[in-house]
Amino acid sequence: ASFVRQLWLCLRRAFLQQYRLIPALALEMGVAVLAGTAMGASVGRLPELYNGVLKLPFTAISPSPLPTIIPSLGMYIALAVGV
């Protein structure tokens, strides 16, 4: 079968599985909302991740003046993925 046909069959099968188990779909959507909320909370409290003066040509390796933001972002994203 062609790629488009395989894609259509896969999509149809996925929709059928979701239709058969409506509570599982609701749980999956709820977990996705919680994960999105956790990811949004991780970056929503700061106006920008990197603030400060970055001078050329060292902009790619310049450290952020907020040393705790990268570990906390990693923690929030890992928490959201783990949910």
Buried (B, 14 or more C-beta within 10 A) or exposed (E): EEEEEEEEEEEEEEEEEEEEEEEEEEEEEEEEEEBEEBBEEBBEEEEEEBEEEEEEEEEEEEEBEBEEBEEBBEEBBEBBEEE
